[in-house]
Amino acid sequence: MKFRKKPYLIAWLGILTDYLTTRIALGLTGYYETHSQYNPLNALAIFTCSILLLDRVLPRSHRWNLALTLWSTLSWLGTINNILALTGIINGLIL
């Protein structure tokens, strides 16, 4: 059984960049983490386990490989949100 590495790398890089952009934003004045329980290790565990489960369950076809890769790109949503907030395109959460 061949091991699919690409989804793991995409997810792990997304989580790492989310963490880095979060740290950058928290270092700036006026920004704070709205999710008090945020921990990149939780995100890493959730994405790794879900990809591992889907990797074992889904058949080995191009369509399912693409679906698994697309699933792993969801880890980049946090990075995209942080970049948009840092650049001022979005205001973020207003309380």
N, C-alpha and C positions, 0 to 999 in steps of 0.2 A: 504494500500500500504506500503510495507516494505521499509525502508530507508537503502540504501547501504552506509556503513561508510568507508569500506576499501579503495576505490579509493580516497576519500578525505584525509584520513590519509597519504596514500602513496604520494600524490601530495604535501601536506603541509610539510611533512618531507623532501621531495626533495627540495622544495623551501627554507626551513630553512637551510639545509646543504649547499645548493648553496650559500646562503647569508653568512654563517659562513666561508666557504672556500674562498669566495671572500674577506671578511674582513681580513682573515689571509694573503692572498696573497698581499693585498694592504698595509698591515703593514710591509711587507718585502721590502727591497730596490730593485728597478729595475722593479717592477710590477706596472701596472696601468690598470684601467678599460678602455677597448677599446670602450665600448658602453656607451657614455656619459649620455644617458637617462635611464640607467639601474636603476630599482627600484624593490625590491622584492615585494612590495605591488601591483605593476602592474601585476607581474607574479601570485601572489596569486589570484587577481581578475579574471584574464584570465582563469586560471585553474579551479577555483571554479565555475565560470559561465559556462564554457564548460562542466564540469562534471555534474553540475546541469541540464543543458539542455539535455545532453545525457542520464542522469539518468531518466528523465521524458519521453523521446521519445522512447528509446530502450525497447524492450520487456524483460520480466523477465525470461530469459533462461540462462543456464550455458555458452553458447557461447558468449552471449552479456555481461554477467558479466565479462567474461575473457577479452573481447575487451575493456570494460570500465576500467578495472584494468590495462591493457597494455597501454592505453592512459594516465593514470595517472602517469605511470613510466617515461614518457618523461620529467617530471620535474627534474629528476635526471641527465639529460645530462649535465647541468651546473656544477654539483658537480663532475661528472666524468672528465670533461674537466679541472676543477680547480685542481683536484688531480693529473692528468697527467702532468699538467704544473708545479705544485709545486715540484713534484718528479723528474722533468727533463726528463721524457719520451718523452714529446713533447716540442717544443720551444715556442709554442703559436704564436701569430700574430707578424710577423716581419715587421716593418715599415721602 
